[in-house]
Amino acid sequence: MDPFRGTPFHTVSFKTNVPALPPSPSRCITFPMGSAG
């Protein structure tokens, strides 16, 4: 669903979609979940 998946831009779009999440190791876990959703 995310055209930027697997690219540096994916990180940017993810942080833009979920700005409430703080920069933490847990972000790696929610990263694929956010992409799937």
Secondary structure, DSSP 8 states (H G I E B T S, - for coil): --TTTTSHHHHHHHHHH-TTS-SSTTHHHHHHHHHH-
